[in-house]
């Protein structure tokens, strides 16, 4: 039954994936094909317009250059002299000079109507109207040049009239030195047309239509000389009329022309207009220059893109089939594996690796559920282990703290109770002894108050409710006050005290009372745990690093370091890192005889850090003494002086 379900699932999976992917791939192919066709067509249209403009400009410039050359030649002194011995060589020289564009040259006698010199094959090819060369003497420098388009072949012309080049007759009068018409220079010239029909090129072939609709140049010789009004295709005729109107109106654009070339294919025609270069006819008007390329040339490469897309789709379909087969093969993981795995899980420990990445949805859900269950069990076990260790440590610390604090509280309370009862029961011999017992009560009460204050300070620090009043203070002054307080117990134990400091004021920003409390804790510990030897207090200034002020200048930030070193019992290196934790003291076997709650160093560390300082403890080991270093930032001495001045005024 299970095998049948798995087989059915694979078939459904393959069918649905194919049903979803194949239409999507086909739609993507069609969209990509249309986009590629649109891009190619847009590029072709832009290029064909540019080609038409370039063809028109080149044609206009070529005809103007020929006209200027003929005009310059007609004004030559050799032709004006009328000397036949120099005219023939000069015309041959001109023919060779203009060999790329000039077919032949003739020089006519204007008065006798005969040829003076001829490089053409045949008789006279043309002459200038006598009325046009009868110029006034003061107008001869504006020589009239006649340009005539040839649509019928002359004996000297090439066979491909209007297909690859345009033929012109250019006439220019030659005047004698007195300004009278003497002869007429006639040149038969050609202007080449760009007829590019390469499939990879988008420059196209050239078609020229005058403003009257006559086709002047066309790749199909049978259309040269015909008028667009003779077109049988009304759509084509309408489009050609639209091109002439748009071009003569000064617009350069493109238009699709159906059935315009020899094979009646659709073409894209870019068009522009140039001034009519000829001087004959009823009107000069404009010529419309078309750059024409078949639509299939414009879309050259589209077939390769289409074939590539088809191959890509077929490849993707094949890859999909392979992927589906591979995936379906991996979906045969039996449910029994998950069942056995679920049964083998005990106490969040799995004896086997959990199955991963099942492809069947139900299996995946079950695997995820097992994963989640095992992860939760493991997490809970780890949390319980950590919590148990923390609870164990907390219980141990609490027990030690309760033992220590009960001893610390019981000792002064016993002293208070005993002394009060002695006084109450009248066991004092005199007032002096009674006062002595009351003094002991007062000392014990103060000690008890100190313990309670330490506990309250630590609770405020841990709750974040302890606030400091930072103000400029003199470190030397605070240290001297603490030393004065601790000097009595130091002397009573027979210890020496060495105090090395900077003679000047040491300005720092601190809470004077809290800083005094820190030094009393540190120095008090040194006195408490030192039986012989002495205590050394050393103060020195240090420079750490550069800081940029508000003006962008680098200033050295100074700090002060206070080192308090004793020759006491020392501390084992393994226990040094724990001493700044609350309720922690050194080994009780050695420190049991000394009073203390284990809160002093923890409170001192927090207070120093709140004053932007640091505190550290060093000891080489048991019996090697202990050094406590405190580092605090210095402030400008002027701030301290202003603060002291304000206190004096108050």
N, C-alpha and C positions, 0 to 999 in steps of 0.2 A: 504493500500500500504506500509506504514511504517512497520507494523507488519510483512508483507511478506518478506521485505528486511532484517529485523533483524533475522528472522528465517533462511533464506538462508545464512546469514553471519555466524551464529553459526555453521551450518552444514559444510560450507566451512572451517571455522576455525578448527573444530574438525578433519575433514579429513586431512587437510594439516599438522596439528601438529602431528597427528598419523603417517602420511606418512613420516615425517622427523625424528621422534623420534624412531620409531620401528626399521628401518634399522640401525640407529646409535647404538642403544642399542644392537642389535644382533652382529654388527661388534665389538663393545667393548667387548661383551661376548666372541666372538671367539678369539680376540686378547689376552684377559686375560687368556683364557683357554690355548692357545698355549704357552704363556709366563710361566704359571704355570707348564705345562708339560715339557717345556724345562728346567726350574729350577730344578724340581724334578729329571729329567733324568741326568742333570749335577751333581747334588749332589750324585745320586746313582752311577754314573761312578767313581767319585772321591773316594767314600767310598769303592767300590768293589775293586779298585786298592789297597787301603790301607789294605783291608782285605786280599787280596792275598799275599801281602808282609808280613803281620803279620803271616798268616798261614805258609808261607815258612820258616820264621825265627824261629817260634815255633817248626816246624817239625825238622829243622836242629839242633836246640839246644837240643831237646829231644833225638834224635839219638846219638848225641855226648855225652850227659850226660850218656846214657845207656852204650855206648862204654867205657867211662872212668870208670864207676862203675864196669864193667866186668873186665877191665884191672886191676883195683885196687884189686878186689877180687881174681884174678888169681895170684897175687903177694903176697897173704896172707901167712904168715908163717904156718898156720894150714894146708892149702892145700899142701904146699911144704914139710911138714913133712911126709906126706903119712900115718899118723895115722888114721885108720878108725874110731876109737872110738870118735875122735873129728871132723872128716869131716862131718858125717851125721848131728850132731847138728848145725854145722856151716852153711851147706847148707840150713837147715830149717830156721835158723836165717836170712840168706840172702833172702830167699823166702818171709819171713814175712816183712823184711825191704823194699823189692822192690815190695810189694803186689800190688801197683797201676799199675805197668808196666810189671813186670815179671810174666809169666805164670808158668814156672817151670824151674828147673835146673838139669843138669846131669854132672857127673864127669867120664870121660873115662880114662882107662889105655892106654897110648900111645903105649906101647910095646906089651901087650897081647891082645889089642883090645877088652876090656870088660868093662862093667859098674862097677864103684867103688861105686857110690852113685847116687840115682835117686829120684826126687820128682815129675816126670811126670807120666801121666797115659799111660803106654805102654812101648814099647821097645825104642831102641835108636832113637833119633830124629835128630842126625847129628854128624859129627866129622870133625876135622880139618885135612887137607891134611898133611901127615907126612913130606913131603918135605918142607912145609912152617914153620914147628916148629923146624926143624933142624937148630937151630941158633948157631952161634959161641959164645963161652963163653963171648967175649968182646962185643957182640951185644945183650945180653939177656935183657938188660934194655930197649931196644926198642922193647918190646914185640909185636908180630904181632897179631892183632885182626881181625877176619874175620866176616863180616856182610853180611848176606844173606837174601834177601826178599823172603817171602813165599807167593806164589799165589795159593797154593793148601793146603787144610786143613789137619792138623795133628789131631790125635785122641784127643789131649788135647785142640785143638783150638776151638774158638767160631764159631757159624754158620754164622755170618755176616762178612765173610772175605772181607776186602777191602772196606766195606761200611761205617763203623764207626771208624775203626782203621786199622793200618798196622801191619802185623806180621813179625817179624825178628827172625832169628837164629844168635846168636852172640857167636862165638867160640874164646877162648883165651887159649894158652898153659900154662901149669904149669911146672916150672923147679924145679929140686931138688937143694939143696944148692951148688952142684958142677957145676950147669949150664947146666945139661943134661935134655932133655925133659922127663917128668915123667908122666904127665897126661894132659887131655884136658877138660877145663871147658866150657860147652855148656849151653846157656840160651835161652829159648824161651820167647821173649818179644813182647809187643804191644805198639804202639804209637797211641794215640787217634787222630781222625780227627774231626775238627769242622764242623758239618753238621747242620747248622741252616737254617731251611726252614720257619721260622716265617715270615708272610707277612709284619710285621712291622720292621723286621730287614733287614739290607743291608749287613750283613757279608757273607751270602750265604753258600752253601755247597762246599766241597772240592773235586776237581778232580786233579789227578796227572798223568802226561804223561812223560815217559822217552824220551831221545833224539832220540831214534829209532822209536818213535811213538806209543809205547805200552802203553795202559791205565793201570795204576797201581792201581788207586783208583777211584771209581765212586759210586754215590748213587744208580745207577742201577747195581746190581751184575752181570747181563748178559754181561755187557760191559767190565768187568775186565778181563785183559789178551788179549783183542782184540787189533788190530792195526788200527790206523786211516786210513790206506790205504784201509781197508775193508769197509769204509763208502760208501754207495750207493749215498748219497747226495753229488754231486760234489762241490757244493758251500760250504757246511759244511767242507768237506775234505780240500778244498783250504784254508779256514779260519783257520782250525786247523794247517795246515802246516805253515801258516803265523805266527801263535802264537808261534810255536816251534822255528822258525827262529829268530823272534824278541826277545823272552825271552832268548834263548841261546846266543844271541848277546849282552845281558846285559841290555835290555830295559824292563821296567815295564809299562804296558799300559792296555787298555781294548779293547774288540771287541764284537760285537753282533754275536751270533751263532744261526741260525735258526734250530729248530728240534733237539736240542742236548740232552734234558732230556727225561724222560720216556713218557711224554705226548706230545712230539714233539713241544713244545712251543718255542718261541724265548726267548733266555736268554742273559744276559750281563755277560761276563766273564772278570774279572780282572786277570792278570797273572804276574808271576815273575819266576825266575829260581834260584835253589839252587844246590850246588854240589851233585852229586850222592853219597849217604852215603854207598852204598853196595860196597863190595870188590870183588865180583864175576862177571863173564861175560867177554865178549871180550873187553869191554870198560867201563870206569866209566862214563864219560860224565856228563850230568846235568839232573836234574829232573825239569819239568815245573809244577809249582803249580798254579792251577786255583781256584779262588773264583767265584762261579757261582750262580746267582740269576735270577729267571724268570723276564721278562720285566714287568709283571703285579705287581710283588712285588716292583720293582723299582719305579713304578708309583702308589704305594699304597697311597691312599688319594685323587688321582685325581678325582675319581668318586664323592667323597663328594664335592670337589671344583666345579665340573661341576653342580651337583645338586643345590649347593648354588647359583651359577651364574644364573641358570635357574629360581630359586625362586626369585632371586633379579630382574631379567628382568621382570618376571610376576608382581612382586610387583610394579616396576616402571611404567609398562604399566597401571596397575590399578590406581596408583597414578596420572598418566597423565590424565586418563579418568576423574577421580574425579576433578582434577584441571581445566580441560577444561570445565566440566559442571558448576563448580562454576564461572569461568570467563565468560562463555557465559551468565549465569544468570545475571551477573552484567553489561551486555552491553545493558540493556533495558532502559537506561535513555532517556526520550523523548527529542526531539529537542526543544519542546515548552518551557522547563525549561530554556534553554540557551537564547531563544528569549525573554522570559519574564524578565530574568535577565538583558539582554542587554538594554531592554526598561526602566528598573527600575533604571539604573545607571544614576545619575544626579550629576554633579559637583564633580566627582570623589568619590562620596559616594554611597555605595551599601546597599540597605535596607535589603538584604538577603545575606546569605553566598553563595559564588560562588561555583558552582559544581566543584568537583575535581576528577582526576584519571578516566576519561572516557576511556573505552577500545577500542571503535571504533575510528579509526584514524581521521575521519572527525570531530567527536565530540571533540576529543582531541585538534585538531588544533583550533577549534572555542573557546574552553575553554581557551587555551593558549593565543589566541588573545585578549579575554576579560580580562584575567588576566593582560596581558601586558598593555592593554589600561587603566585599572583601576590603575595599578601601576604607569604608566606614569602620569596620571591625579593627583594622590595623591602626587607623587614626585614633580610635577610642582607646585601644590598648596602649599606644604610645602616650596619649594624653594622660591616661591613668598612671602609667609608669612615671611620667614626669611629675604629675601631681603628687604621687605617693612619695617620690624622692624629695619634692619640695616640702611636703607635709612633714616628712621625717626630719628633714633638716630644720624646718621651722619649729617642730616640737623639741628637737634637741637644743636649738638656740633659746627657745622659750624656757625650757627647763633650766638651762644654765643661767639665763637672765633672771628667772624667778628665784633661783637659788641665791644668785649674787645679790639681787635687789632686796630679797627678804633679809639677807644678812646685813646689807647696807642700811636697810630701814630699821631692822631690829636693834642694831647696835646703838644708834642714837636714841631710839625710843626707850631702850632699857636704861640708858644713862639718864634720860629725862625722868623716867618713872622712879628709878632708884634715888636720884637726888631729891626729887620732889617729896618722896615718902620720908626720907631722912629729915628734911626740913619740917614736913608736916607733923611727924611723930615726935619732934623735939629732941632729936638725938644730937643736935649741934651744941657744942659747948659754949659758943659765943657768936656774936654777930658776924665776926670775921669768917668763921667757918661756914656759917649760913650763907654769907655772900659768895664764898668759894663754890658751894654746891649750886647756887643759882647761876653762877657764871658758867659752870659745866652744862647746866640746862640750856643756857643761852647758846653756847657753842654747838651743842648737839642739835638744837632746833635749827640753827643756821645751816648746819651740815645737811639736815633733813630737807630743808628748803632748797638747798643747792641741788640735791638729787631730784626733787620734784620739778625744779626749773629745767634741768637737763631733759627730763622726759617730755615736758611740755614743749620745749624748743624743738626737739626732734620731731614731735608730732606735727608742729606747725610747719617745719621744713618739708616733711613728706607730703603734707597737704597743700603746700605752696602758699601758705598764708603768712609766712614770716616775712616782714618787710624791713629793710635797712634804711637808715638815714645817712646817705653818703655825704661827706663834707670834707674839705681840706683839713688834714690833721698832720701833726709832726710825729713821725714814727719814733724818733728818739725819745720824745716826751712820754709816749705810751709805754715803751719798753722800760724806761726808768721807773715809772709808777708801778709796773708789774714786778720789777726787780725789788723795789722797796717792800712790796707786800710779801714776796717770797724769801726775802733775806733772812727773816727770823727762822723758818724751818730749815733753811740751808745752813745757818750757823749752828742750829741745835743738833744737826746730824754731823757737824764737823766737816762739811764739804767746802771746797773752794769754788769761787765764781769768777769767771773771766768774761769781761764785756768789752768787745772791740767794735767800735762804731765810727761812722763818719762824723767829724766834729761839727759840721754845719747841720742846719735843719734838713730833715728828709721829708719833703712834702708828698703826701699820698692822699687819694680820695677813699675814705673808709668811714665806717660807723665806729666811732671811738670805743663805745661800750662793748660792742660785739668783738672788735679786734682785741680789746683787752681780755675778754673772755677766752679767746683763742690762745693768746700767749700764756694766760694763767693755766689753761688746760695742759699745754705743751710743757711749760717749765715745771708745773706741778707734777706731771708724770715723771719728768727727769729727776726731780727731787725725791719722789715717791719710790722709784725703782733703782736709786743709786745709794749704795751703802757706804762706799768709800771712793775717794777720788774727787771729782769735781764736775762742774758744768761750764761749758764755754758757749758764749753767745757772740756771734760774729755777724756784722752788718756790712754789706758792700754793694756798690752800684755796678750794674751791668748794662751793656748795650746789646740789643738783640738784632734788630733789622731796621730797614728804612721804610718809612711810610710817607705817602704824598699828602700834603696839606691842601687846603682849599685853593691856594694859589698855584698849585702844581709843582711846588718845590719838595724835594725829598728831605725828610727830617728823620734823624735817628731817634727811635723810641727807647727811652731809658727805663730800666726797672731796678728794683732793689731786692736783694736776696738776704734773708735772715736765716742763718744756720744755727740751730740749737743742738749742741752735742754733749752727751753725758758719758760717764764711764760705768753705767749701770749694768743690769743683768743681761742686756741684749735681747735679740729676738731671732728665733730660727727663721732662715730665709723662706721656708715653705709657708710660714704663717704671716709673713709681712704683708702680702697682698690682701689679706682678709681683715686687717686691723681697722680699716676705715669703714667697715660695715657695722651697722647698729648691733649692739648687744654682744660684740665679739671682743674677747680679750685673749691675751697670750695664754700659753699653757697654764691651766689652773694649778698644777702641782707646784709651780714656782711662784705664781702670782696670788695664790689664795690668801696669803698673809697680808697682802696689800689691799687697801680699800679701793672701791671703784665700781662703776656700773657698766663700763665698756661703751659709753655713749660719747665720751669726750672727743675722741678722734673723728667719729662720724659727724658730730656737730661742727667741729673745727673745719673739716673738709668742705662742708656745705657753705659755711659762712665765708671762707676764703674764696671759693668759687663765685659766690654772689658779689664779692668785691673785685671780680675780674682777675683773681690771682690763682696760684697753684700751690699745692702742698704735697710733699713726698716724704717717705720715711725710708731710711737705710740702716742696715745693721749687718755686720759680718757674721754674726751668729751668737750663740749663747755665750754670755760673759764678755762680749766684745764691745759693749756699749751701743748706743743708738744715736743717730743723727736725724733730725727733722728739719727739712728745708722748706721755707715759705718764700714765694716770689710774688711781689706786688708791683703794679705799674706806678711810676712816678708821675707827678703833675708839675706844672710850672710853679716855681717858688713864689711868684707874685700872687697866685691864687691863695696860697697859705697865708701870706702877709696880709692880704685884704681880709681874709676870714678872721685872723687874730685881731686886726684893727677894729672890726665890727664888734667882736666880743668885748674888747677893751672899752669901746664907747658905751655898750650896753651896761 
